[in-house]
Every structure is written in C-alpha cells, then in structure tokens.
Amino acid sequence: MRAPSRNWHQAQTLGDRAARYLIAHGYTLPAIDTIVQIRGAVTSAGDFSHCLSQHGLALTEGTYLWELINIT
C-alpha cells in the first residue's frame, strides 16, 4: 500500500468526501491549495463557485465541491 500523498493530506483539510473527489479527479497540489485558500476566504456557495470559475472550474462543479466540503 502506498503512503498518502501530499495532495491527499492537503485535500483532507476540506473533509473526506471532498478529498476523495479531488484525488479521484487528479487535482494537483497547486489546484488543491487554491481551493483551500478560496474556501477559507468565502462564506457562500456562490462566492466559492465564482472565485473558482476565475481559475477555470465550471460553476456547477464549484457548487458541487462546496456541497461536498460542507456536508455535516
């Protein structure tokens, strides 16, 4: 079994569901860092999705990722 990657450790800061999604879709460490930074700076799904769309992510994917991060 392989040791968890730095990508996995960083993605885990967004929660298990979001981390699995990001790793399964091949997000790079810089992309994950950007998502973590934006998540810490916004308070709504709309703002989160809009900020990520400025980095090339589809609005609907940003909204879905927000939901994964905020599942309690």
PyMOL Python script that loads the backbone (N, CA, C, O; Angstrom):
from pymol import cmd

cmd.read_pdbstr("""\
ATOM      1  N   MET A   1       0.841  -1.174   0.000  1.00  0.00           N
ATOM      2  CA  MET A   1       0.000   0.000   0.000  1.00  0.00           C
ATOM      3  C   MET A   1       0.888   1.239   0.000  1.00  0.00           C
ATOM      4  O   MET A   1       1.881   1.307   0.724  1.00  0.00           O
ATOM      5  N   ARG A   2       0.515   2.216  -0.823  1.00  0.00           N
ATOM      6  CA  ARG A   2       1.297   3.448  -0.913  1.00  0.00           C
ATOM      7  C   ARG A   2       0.980   4.397   0.239  1.00  0.00           C
ATOM      8  O   ARG A   2      -0.134   4.418   0.763  1.00  0.00           O
ATOM      9  N   ALA A   3       1.974   5.170   0.614  1.00  0.00           N
ATOM     10  CA  ALA A   3       1.757   6.198   1.629  1.00  0.00           C
ATOM     11  C   ALA A   3       0.896   7.315   1.034  1.00  0.00           C
ATOM     12  O   ALA A   3       0.987   7.593  -0.162  1.00  0.00           O
ATOM     13  N   PRO A   4       0.067   7.954   1.854  1.00  0.00           N
ATOM     14  CA  PRO A   4      -0.747   9.060   1.349  1.00  0.00           C
ATOM     15  C   PRO A   4       0.136  10.171   0.778  1.00  0.00           C
ATOM     16  O   PRO A   4       1.194  10.486   1.321  1.00  0.00           O
ATOM     17  N   SER A   5      -0.311  10.739  -0.298  1.00  0.00           N
ATOM     18  CA  SER A   5       0.446  11.803  -0.953  1.00  0.00           C
ATOM     19  C   SER A   5       0.229  13.143  -0.257  1.00  0.00           C
ATOM     20  O   SER A   5      -0.673  13.293   0.566  1.00  0.00           O
ATOM     21  N   ARG A   6       1.069  14.107  -0.602  1.00  0.00           N
ATOM     22  CA  ARG A   6       0.886  15.469  -0.090  1.00  0.00           C
ATOM     23  C   ARG A   6      -0.455  16.012  -0.575  1.00  0.00           C
ATOM     24  O   ARG A   6      -1.124  16.759   0.140  1.00  0.00           O
ATOM     25  N   ASN A   7      -0.847  15.631  -1.805  1.00  0.00           N
ATOM     26  CA  ASN A   7      -2.144  16.065  -2.328  1.00  0.00           C
ATOM     27  C   ASN A   7      -3.258  15.612  -1.396  1.00  0.00           C
ATOM     28  O   ASN A   7      -4.154  16.383  -1.053  1.00  0.00           O
ATOM     29  N   TRP A   8      -3.186  14.324  -0.986  1.00  0.00           N
ATOM     30  CA  TRP A   8      -4.213  13.772  -0.111  1.00  0.00           C
ATOM     31  C   TRP A   8      -4.252  14.509   1.224  1.00  0.00           C
ATOM     32  O   TRP A   8      -5.328  14.857   1.710  1.00  0.00           O
ATOM     33  N   HIS A   9      -3.099  14.746   1.811  1.00  0.00           N
ATOM     34  CA  HIS A   9      -3.057  15.438   3.106  1.00  0.00           C
ATOM     35  C   HIS A   9      -3.644  16.838   3.001  1.00  0.00           C
ATOM     36  O   HIS A   9      -4.405  17.254   3.874  1.00  0.00           O
ATOM     37  N   GLN A  10      -3.306  17.560   1.959  1.00  0.00           N
ATOM     38  CA  GLN A  10      -3.835  18.914   1.788  1.00  0.00           C
ATOM     39  C   GLN A  10      -5.334  18.860   1.503  1.00  0.00           C
ATOM     40  O   GLN A  10      -6.098  19.655   2.051  1.00  0.00           O
ATOM     41  N   ALA A  11      -5.753  17.937   0.659  1.00  0.00           N
ATOM     42  CA  ALA A  11      -7.176  17.818   0.325  1.00  0.00           C
ATOM     43  C   ALA A  11      -8.001  17.460   1.559  1.00  0.00           C
ATOM     44  O   ALA A  11      -9.151  17.883   1.678  1.00  0.00           O
ATOM     45  N   GLN A  12      -7.426  16.687   2.475  1.00  0.00           N
ATOM     46  CA  GLN A  12      -8.133  16.279   3.693  1.00  0.00           C
ATOM     47  C   GLN A  12      -8.582  17.469   4.530  1.00  0.00           C
ATOM     48  O   GLN A  12      -9.523  17.350   5.315  1.00  0.00           O
ATOM     49  N   THR A  13      -7.924  18.611   4.375  1.00  0.00           N
ATOM     50  CA  THR A  13      -8.343  19.792   5.130  1.00  0.00           C
ATOM     51  C   THR A  13      -9.734  20.256   4.713  1.00  0.00           C
ATOM     52  O   THR A  13     -10.364  21.048   5.413  1.00  0.00           O
ATOM     53  N   LEU A  14     -10.213  19.758   3.567  1.00  0.00           N
ATOM     54  CA  LEU A  14     -11.553  20.094   3.080  1.00  0.00           C
ATOM     55  C   LEU A  14     -12.583  19.037   3.444  1.00  0.00           C
ATOM     56  O   LEU A  14     -13.759  19.166   3.103  1.00  0.00           O
ATOM     57  N   GLY A  15     -12.143  17.995   4.135  1.00  0.00           N
ATOM     58  CA  GLY A  15     -13.034  16.908   4.511  1.00  0.00           C
ATOM     59  C   GLY A  15     -12.829  15.694   3.627  1.00  0.00           C
ATOM     60  O   GLY A  15     -12.305  15.791   2.518  1.00  0.00           O
ATOM     61  N   ASP A  16     -13.250  14.553   4.139  1.00  0.00           N
ATOM     62  CA  ASP A  16     -13.002  13.284   3.465  1.00  0.00           C
ATOM     63  C   ASP A  16     -13.674  13.197   2.094  1.00  0.00           C
ATOM     64  O   ASP A  16     -13.048  12.764   1.127  1.00  0.00           O
ATOM     65  N   ARG A  17     -14.938  13.603   2.004  1.00  0.00           N
ATOM     66  CA  ARG A  17     -15.651  13.500   0.721  1.00  0.00           C
ATOM     67  C   ARG A  17     -15.008  14.369  -0.347  1.00  0.00           C
ATOM     68  O   ARG A  17     -14.801  13.928  -1.477  1.00  0.00           O
ATOM     69  N   ALA A  18     -14.696  15.595   0.013  1.00  0.00           N
ATOM     70  CA  ALA A  18     -14.067  16.499  -0.952  1.00  0.00           C
ATOM     71  C   ALA A  18     -12.679  15.991  -1.334  1.00  0.00           C
ATOM     72  O   ALA A  18     -12.287  16.065  -2.499  1.00  0.00           O
ATOM     73  N   ALA A  19     -11.939  15.477  -0.360  1.00  0.00           N
ATOM     74  CA  ALA A  19     -10.598  14.960  -0.641  1.00  0.00           C
ATOM     75  C   ALA A  19     -10.664  13.804  -1.630  1.00  0.00           C
ATOM     76  O   ALA A  19      -9.884  13.750  -2.580  1.00  0.00           O
ATOM     77  N   ARG A  20     -11.585  12.888  -1.409  1.00  0.00           N
ATOM     78  CA  ARG A  20     -11.733  11.760  -2.333  1.00  0.00           C
ATOM     79  C   ARG A  20     -12.079  12.233  -3.741  1.00  0.00           C
ATOM     80  O   ARG A  20     -11.546  11.725  -4.727  1.00  0.00           O
ATOM     81  N   TYR A  21     -12.960  13.193  -3.821  1.00  0.00           N
ATOM     82  CA  TYR A  21     -13.354  13.743  -5.119  1.00  0.00           C
ATOM     83  C   TYR A  21     -12.150  14.360  -5.836  1.00  0.00           C
ATOM     84  O   TYR A  21     -11.894  14.068  -7.004  1.00  0.00           O
ATOM     85  N   LEU A  22     -11.423  15.208  -5.127  1.00  0.00           N
ATOM     86  CA  LEU A  22     -10.285  15.905  -5.738  1.00  0.00           C
ATOM     87  C   LEU A  22      -9.200  14.930  -6.185  1.00  0.00           C
ATOM     88  O   LEU A  22      -8.657  15.067  -7.281  1.00  0.00           O
ATOM     89  N   ILE A  23      -8.882  13.955  -5.351  1.00  0.00           N
ATOM     90  CA  ILE A  23      -7.849  12.980  -5.696  1.00  0.00           C
ATOM     91  C   ILE A  23      -8.316  12.101  -6.860  1.00  0.00           C
ATOM     92  O   ILE A  23      -7.542  11.829  -7.778  1.00  0.00           O
ATOM     93  N   ALA A  24      -9.562  11.661  -6.828  1.00  0.00           N
ATOM     94  CA  ALA A  24     -10.088  10.806  -7.907  1.00  0.00           C
ATOM     95  C   ALA A  24     -10.081  11.518  -9.253  1.00  0.00           C
ATOM     96  O   ALA A  24      -9.959  10.881 -10.300  1.00  0.00           O
ATOM     97  N   HIS A  25     -10.212  12.844  -9.220  1.00  0.00           N
ATOM     98  CA  HIS A  25     -10.233  13.614 -10.462  1.00  0.00           C
ATOM     99  C   HIS A  25      -8.870  14.195 -10.831  1.00  0.00           C
ATOM    100  O   HIS A  25      -8.758  14.971 -11.781  1.00  0.00           O
ATOM    101  N   GLY A  26      -7.845  13.821 -10.086  1.00  0.00           N
ATOM    102  CA  GLY A  26      -6.480  14.184 -10.464  1.00  0.00           C
ATOM    103  C   GLY A  26      -6.077  15.626 -10.219  1.00  0.00           C
ATOM    104  O   GLY A  26      -5.204  16.151 -10.909  1.00  0.00           O
ATOM    105  N   TYR A  27      -6.703  16.272  -9.243  1.00  0.00           N
ATOM    106  CA  TYR A  27      -6.324  17.652  -8.937  1.00  0.00           C
ATOM    107  C   TYR A  27      -4.890  17.706  -8.434  1.00  0.00           C
ATOM    108  O   TYR A  27      -4.472  16.857  -7.647  1.00  0.00           O
ATOM    109  N   THR A  28      -4.150  18.683  -8.877  1.00  0.00           N
ATOM    110  CA  THR A  28      -2.754  18.860  -8.478  1.00  0.00           C
ATOM    111  C   THR A  28      -2.679  19.572  -7.130  1.00  0.00           C
ATOM    112  O   THR A  28      -3.659  20.160  -6.673  1.00  0.00           O
ATOM    113  N   LEU A  29      -1.518  19.514  -6.505  1.00  0.00           N
ATOM    114  CA  LEU A  29      -1.331  20.197  -5.223  1.00  0.00           C
ATOM    115  C   LEU A  29      -1.572  21.707  -5.347  1.00  0.00           C
ATOM    116  O   LEU A  29      -2.240  22.278  -4.485  1.00  0.00           O
ATOM    117  N   PRO A  30      -1.050  22.379  -6.392  1.00  0.00           N
ATOM    118  CA  PRO A  30      -1.354  23.810  -6.511  1.00  0.00           C
ATOM    119  C   PRO A  30      -2.860  24.091  -6.657  1.00  0.00           C
ATOM    120  O   PRO A  30      -3.360  25.079  -6.120  1.00  0.00           O
ATOM    121  N   ALA A  31      -3.572  23.232  -7.374  1.00  0.00           N
ATOM    122  CA  ALA A  31      -5.016  23.417  -7.522  1.00  0.00           C
ATOM    123  C   ALA A  31      -5.720  23.221  -6.179  1.00  0.00           C
ATOM    124  O   ALA A  31      -6.618  23.986  -5.828  1.00  0.00           O
ATOM    125  N   ILE A  32      -5.314  22.203  -5.437  1.00  0.00           N
ATOM    126  CA  ILE A  32      -5.902  21.957  -4.118  1.00  0.00           C
ATOM    127  C   ILE A  32      -5.593  23.125  -3.184  1.00  0.00           C
ATOM    128  O   ILE A  32      -6.460  23.555  -2.424  1.00  0.00           O
ATOM    129  N   ASP A  33      -4.378  23.634  -3.235  1.00  0.00           N
ATOM    130  CA  ASP A  33      -4.016  24.793  -2.412  1.00  0.00           C
ATOM    131  C   ASP A  33      -4.918  25.982  -2.717  1.00  0.00           C
ATOM    132  O   ASP A  33      -5.354  26.684  -1.805  1.00  0.00           O
ATOM    133  N   THR A  34      -5.197  26.206  -3.991  1.00  0.00           N
ATOM    134  CA  THR A  34      -6.076  27.313  -4.399  1.00  0.00           C
ATOM    135  C   THR A  34      -7.475  27.110  -3.846  1.00  0.00           C
ATOM    136  O   THR A  34      -8.087  28.053  -3.343  1.00  0.00           O
ATOM    137  N   ILE A  35      -7.982  25.899  -3.932  1.00  0.00           N
ATOM    138  CA  ILE A  35      -9.321  25.598  -3.413  1.00  0.00           C
ATOM    139  C   ILE A  35      -9.372  25.821  -1.905  1.00  0.00           C
ATOM    140  O   ILE A  35     -10.329  26.406  -1.398  1.00  0.00           O
ATOM    141  N   VAL A  36      -8.354  25.361  -1.189  1.00  0.00           N
ATOM    142  CA  VAL A  36      -8.299  25.549   0.269  1.00  0.00           C
ATOM    143  C   VAL A  36      -8.265  27.037   0.600  1.00  0.00           C
ATOM    144  O   VAL A  36      -8.967  27.492   1.503  1.00  0.00           O
ATOM    145  N   GLN A  37      -7.459  27.785  -0.122  1.00  0.00           N
ATOM    146  CA  GLN A  37      -7.350  29.233   0.127  1.00  0.00           C
ATOM    147  C   GLN A  37      -8.690  29.926  -0.117  1.00  0.00           C
ATOM    148  O   GLN A  37      -9.121  30.745   0.695  1.00  0.00           O
ATOM    149  N   ILE A  38      -9.339  29.606  -1.216  1.00  0.00           N
ATOM    150  CA  ILE A  38     -10.627  30.236  -1.528  1.00  0.00           C
ATOM    151  C   ILE A  38     -11.676  29.830  -0.501  1.00  0.00           C
ATOM    152  O   ILE A  38     -12.479  30.660  -0.076  1.00  0.00           O
ATOM    153  N   ARG A  39     -11.676  28.559  -0.098  1.00  0.00           N
ATOM    154  CA  ARG A  39     -12.646  28.103   0.898  1.00  0.00           C
ATOM    155  C   ARG A  39     -12.509  28.886   2.198  1.00  0.00           C
ATOM    156  O   ARG A  39     -13.505  29.178   2.860  1.00  0.00           O
ATOM    157  N   GLY A  40     -11.296  29.220   2.556  1.00  0.00           N
ATOM    158  CA  GLY A  40     -11.082  29.984   3.773  1.00  0.00           C
ATOM    159  C   GLY A  40     -11.455  31.454   3.668  1.00  0.00           C
ATOM    160  O   GLY A  40     -11.563  32.148   4.680  1.00  0.00           O
ATOM    161  N   ALA A  41     -11.653  31.927   2.445  1.00  0.00           N
ATOM    162  CA  ALA A  41     -11.897  33.357   2.235  1.00  0.00           C
ATOM    163  C   ALA A  41     -13.352  33.708   1.936  1.00  0.00           C
ATOM    164  O   ALA A  41     -13.705  34.886   1.906  1.00  0.00           O
ATOM    165  N   VAL A  42     -14.200  32.704   1.716  1.00  0.00           N
ATOM    166  CA  VAL A  42     -15.585  32.985   1.330  1.00  0.00           C
ATOM    167  C   VAL A  42     -16.559  32.335   2.304  1.00  0.00           C
ATOM    168  O   VAL A  42     -16.184  31.471   3.097  1.00  0.00           O
ATOM    169  N   THR A  43     -17.826  32.768   2.230  1.00  0.00           N
ATOM    170  CA  THR A  43     -18.826  32.240   3.152  1.00  0.00           C
ATOM    171  C   THR A  43     -20.063  31.686   2.449  1.00  0.00           C
ATOM    172  O   THR A  43     -21.021  31.279   3.107  1.00  0.00           O
ATOM    173  N   SER A  44     -20.047  31.668   1.118  1.00  0.00           N
ATOM    174  CA  SER A  44     -21.223  31.168   0.410  1.00  0.00           C
ATOM    175  C   SER A  44     -20.822  30.324  -0.791  1.00  0.00           C
ATOM    176  O   SER A  44     -19.721  30.451  -1.325  1.00  0.00           O
ATOM    177  N   ALA A  45     -21.742  29.462  -1.200  1.00  0.00           N
ATOM    178  CA  ALA A  45     -21.514  28.618  -2.370  1.00  0.00           C
ATOM    179  C   ALA A  45     -21.316  29.466  -3.621  1.00  0.00           C
ATOM    180  O   ALA A  45     -20.469  29.158  -4.459  1.00  0.00           O
ATOM    181  N   GLY A  46     -22.093  30.524  -3.742  1.00  0.00           N
ATOM    182  CA  GLY A  46     -21.979  31.393  -4.912  1.00  0.00           C
ATOM    183  C   GLY A  46     -20.612  32.039  -5.018  1.00  0.00           C
ATOM    184  O   GLY A  46     -20.007  32.050  -6.089  1.00  0.00           O
ATOM    185  N   ASP A  47     -20.124  32.579  -3.907  1.00  0.00           N
ATOM    186  CA  ASP A  47     -18.796  33.208  -3.919  1.00  0.00           C
ATOM    187  C   ASP A  47     -17.703  32.180  -4.194  1.00  0.00           C
ATOM    188  O   ASP A  47     -16.768  32.438  -4.951  1.00  0.00           O
ATOM    189  N   PHE A  48     -17.834  31.019  -3.571  1.00  0.00           N
ATOM    190  CA  PHE A  48     -16.857  29.943  -3.763  1.00  0.00           C
ATOM    191  C   PHE A  48     -16.798  29.544  -5.236  1.00  0.00           C
ATOM    192  O   PHE A  48     -15.721  29.484  -5.828  1.00  0.00           O
ATOM    193  N   SER A  49     -17.952  29.274  -5.816  1.00  0.00           N
ATOM    194  CA  SER A  49     -18.015  28.858  -7.216  1.00  0.00           C
ATOM    195  C   SER A  49     -17.499  29.941  -8.143  1.00  0.00           C
ATOM    196  O   SER A  49     -16.771  29.658  -9.095  1.00  0.00           O
ATOM    197  N   HIS A  50     -17.873  31.180  -7.866  1.00  0.00           N
ATOM    198  CA  HIS A  50     -17.418  32.288  -8.713  1.00  0.00           C
ATOM    199  C   HIS A  50     -15.899  32.428  -8.656  1.00  0.00           C
ATOM    200  O   HIS A  50     -15.252  32.575  -9.693  1.00  0.00           O
ATOM    201  N   CYS A  51     -15.332  32.384  -7.468  1.00  0.00           N
ATOM    202  CA  CYS A  51     -13.869  32.513  -7.343  1.00  0.00           C
ATOM    203  C   CYS A  51     -13.156  31.374  -8.074  1.00  0.00           C
ATOM    204  O   CYS A  51     -12.168  31.602  -8.771  1.00  0.00           O
ATOM    205  N   LEU A  52     -13.659  30.150  -7.912  1.00  0.00           N
ATOM    206  CA  LEU A  52     -13.026  29.028  -8.598  1.00  0.00           C
ATOM    207  C   LEU A  52     -13.202  29.114 -10.107  1.00  0.00           C
ATOM    208  O   LEU A  52     -12.343  28.652 -10.858  1.00  0.00           O
ATOM    209  N   SER A  53     -14.311  29.704 -10.559  1.00  0.00           N
ATOM    210  CA  SER A  53     -14.517  29.847 -12.012  1.00  0.00           C
ATOM    211  C   SER A  53     -13.464  30.772 -12.625  1.00  0.00           C
ATOM    212  O   SER A  53     -13.153  30.671 -13.812  1.00  0.00           O
ATOM    213  N   GLN A  54     -12.927  31.661 -11.818  1.00  0.00           N
ATOM    214  CA  GLN A  54     -11.858  32.540 -12.286  1.00  0.00           C
ATOM    215  C   GLN A  54     -10.563  31.764 -12.537  1.00  0.00           C
ATOM    216  O   GLN A  54      -9.635  32.270 -13.168  1.00  0.00           O
ATOM    217  N   HIS A  55     -10.518  30.538 -12.038  1.00  0.00           N
ATOM    218  CA  HIS A  55      -9.367  29.649 -12.240  1.00  0.00           C
ATOM    219  C   HIS A  55      -9.694  28.524 -13.220  1.00  0.00           C
ATOM    220  O   HIS A  55      -8.920  27.578 -13.366  1.00  0.00           O
ATOM    221  N   GLY A  56     -10.840  28.631 -13.889  1.00  0.00           N
ATOM    222  CA  GLY A  56     -11.188  27.680 -14.934  1.00  0.00           C
ATOM    223  C   GLY A  56     -12.146  26.564 -14.551  1.00  0.00           C
ATOM    224  O   GLY A  56     -12.454  25.712 -15.384  1.00  0.00           O
ATOM    225  N   LEU A  57     -12.625  26.547 -13.316  1.00  0.00           N
ATOM    226  CA  LEU A  57     -13.541  25.496 -12.882  1.00  0.00           C
ATOM    227  C   LEU A  57     -14.977  25.885 -13.254  1.00  0.00           C
ATOM    228  O   LEU A  57     -15.372  27.039 -13.086  1.00  0.00           O
ATOM    229  N   ALA A  58     -15.739  24.939 -13.749  1.00  0.00           N
ATOM    230  CA  ALA A  58     -17.137  25.192 -14.080  1.00  0.00           C
ATOM    231  C   ALA A  58     -17.908  25.579 -12.814  1.00  0.00           C
ATOM    232  O   ALA A  58     -17.662  25.031 -11.740  1.00  0.00           O
ATOM    233  N   LEU A  59     -18.839  26.524 -12.949  1.00  0.00           N
ATOM    234  CA  LEU A  59     -19.621  26.970 -11.802  1.00  0.00           C
ATOM    235  C   LEU A  59     -20.346  25.810 -11.122  1.00  0.00           C
ATOM    236  O   LEU A  59     -20.385  25.736  -9.894  1.00  0.00           O
ATOM    237  N   THR A  60     -20.913  24.914 -11.910  1.00  0.00           N
ATOM    238  CA  THR A  60     -21.647  23.796 -11.309  1.00  0.00           C
ATOM    239  C   THR A  60     -20.721  22.860 -10.539  1.00  0.00           C
ATOM    240  O   THR A  60     -21.119  22.294  -9.521  1.00  0.00           O
ATOM    241  N   GLU A  61     -19.494  22.693 -11.016  1.00  0.00           N
ATOM    242  CA  GLU A  61     -18.539  21.855 -10.290  1.00  0.00           C
ATOM    243  C   GLU A  61     -18.126  22.529  -8.987  1.00  0.00           C
ATOM    244  O   GLU A  61     -17.956  21.867  -7.964  1.00  0.00           O
ATOM    245  N   GLY A  62     -17.968  23.830  -9.031  1.00  0.00           N
ATOM    246  CA  GLY A  62     -17.648  24.575  -7.814  1.00  0.00           C
ATOM    247  C   GLY A  62     -18.750  24.455  -6.774  1.00  0.00           C
ATOM    248  O   GLY A  62     -18.483  24.298  -5.583  1.00  0.00           O
ATOM    249  N   THR A  63     -19.986  24.531  -7.236  1.00  0.00           N
ATOM    250  CA  THR A  63     -21.123  24.384  -6.329  1.00  0.00           C
ATOM    251  C   THR A  63     -21.161  22.980  -5.734  1.00  0.00           C
ATOM    252  O   THR A  63     -21.402  22.814  -4.539  1.00  0.00           O
ATOM    253  N   TYR A  64     -20.923  21.978  -6.566  1.00  0.00           N
ATOM    254  CA  TYR A  64     -20.893  20.593  -6.084  1.00  0.00           C
ATOM    255  C   TYR A  64     -19.774  20.401  -5.061  1.00  0.00           C
ATOM    256  O   TYR A  64     -19.979  19.769  -4.025  1.00  0.00           O
ATOM    257  N   LEU A  65     -18.604  20.941  -5.348  1.00  0.00           N
ATOM    258  CA  LEU A  65     -17.480  20.831  -4.420  1.00  0.00           C
ATOM    259  C   LEU A  65     -17.809  21.518  -3.097  1.00  0.00           C
ATOM    260  O   LEU A  65     -17.474  21.000  -2.033  1.00  0.00           O
ATOM    261  N   TRP A  66     -18.454  22.667  -3.153  1.00  0.00           N
ATOM    262  CA  TRP A  66     -18.891  23.368  -1.937  1.00  0.00           C
ATOM    263  C   TRP A  66     -19.776  22.451  -1.095  1.00  0.00           C
ATOM    264  O   TRP A  66     -19.619  22.365   0.123  1.00  0.00           O
ATOM    265  N   GLU A  67     -20.708  21.769  -1.761  1.00  0.00           N
ATOM    266  CA  GLU A  67     -21.609  20.862  -1.036  1.00  0.00           C
ATOM    267  C   GLU A  67     -20.831  19.707  -0.400  1.00  0.00           C
ATOM    268  O   GLU A  67     -21.116  19.315   0.732  1.00  0.00           O
ATOM    269  N   LEU A  68     -19.864  19.171  -1.116  1.00  0.00           N
ATOM    270  CA  LEU A  68     -19.040  18.089  -0.543  1.00  0.00           C
ATOM    271  C   LEU A  68     -18.280  18.575   0.682  1.00  0.00           C
ATOM    272  O   LEU A  68     -18.185  17.860   1.680  1.00  0.00           O
ATOM    273  N   ILE A  69     -17.750  19.766   0.612  1.00  0.00           N
ATOM    274  CA  ILE A  69     -16.968  20.318   1.719  1.00  0.00           C
ATOM    275  C   ILE A  69     -17.863  20.571   2.945  1.00  0.00           C
ATOM    276  O   ILE A  69     -17.430  20.402   4.085  1.00  0.00           O
ATOM    277  N   ASN A  70     -19.090  20.970   2.698  1.00  0.00           N
ATOM    278  CA  ASN A  70     -19.958  21.395   3.786  1.00  0.00           C
ATOM    279  C   ASN A  70     -20.970  20.365   4.261  1.00  0.00           C
ATOM    280  O   ASN A  70     -21.860  20.687   5.048  1.00  0.00           O
ATOM    281  N   ILE A  71     -20.843  19.125   3.791  1.00  0.00           N
ATOM    282  CA  ILE A  71     -21.691  18.053   4.309  1.00  0.00           C
ATOM    283  C   ILE A  71     -21.311  17.815   5.771  1.00  0.00           C
ATOM    284  O   ILE A  71     -20.137  17.665   6.108  1.00  0.00           O
ATOM    285  N   THR A  72     -22.312  17.783   6.609  1.00  0.00           N
ATOM    286  CA  THR A  72     -22.025  17.561   8.039  1.00  0.00           C
ATOM    287  C   THR A  72     -22.481  16.202   8.497  1.00  0.00           C
ATOM    288  O   THR A  72     -22.316  15.857   9.668  1.00  0.00           O
TER     289      THR A  72
END
""", "prot")
cmd.dss("prot")
cmd.show_as("cartoon", "prot")
cmd.util.cbc("prot")
cmd.orient("prot")
